[in-house]
Amino acid sequence: MSIDIQQPRPQGLVGSHVHIAGTAGGAFEAQFDYRIHEGHDEVVGGFTAGDGTGGHGQFQVRVDVSGAAFTLDRLYVEVFWVSPQDGAELDKIIVPVVYGPRIVPGYRVYQEYEVQPGDTLWGIATQFYGSGNLYPRLVRANPHVITNPNVITPGTVIRIPQS
């Protein structure tokens, strides 16, 4: 059986409801499991996918993680199927994501911002949050593009988490 996750994307910014979508199958109708975790707490569940004839079917699951006691802003979304023989987790796909509510209390959405010549993270944080001291929010929300907070390149598009 195979699994293809199309949502969330790697390093995607997610909120208190994580949408997991893609295609899976290879059996008449197969049971798949998901786990969303950060090493301290986890939310688990399952879904059925397949087309009834052994082909692949699309799936879409909305997972409420608001009750989880996540302590980190990096989560892992895992999708897999469990072997009936030995309970092994097979064909596991792991997608690392960024958990917005740990970055901005009350996180709902993010706005994209294109870095301009002369911009600094301090200045961008001042513009969007009213305080340059909050620039670590920008670093945490953009691990895929901000590897050194002292160096940002004009033209780079960053995410600005909003509550």
Buried (B, 14 or more C-beta within 10 A) or exposed (E): BEBEBEBBEEBBBBBBEBBBBBBBBBBEEBBBBBBBBBEEBBBEEEBEBBBEEEEBBEBEBEBEBEEBEBEEBBBBBBBBBBEEEEEEEEEEBEBBBBBBBBBBEEBEEBEEBEBEEEBBBBEBBBEBBEEBEBBEBBBBBBEBBBEEBEEBEEEEEBBBBBE
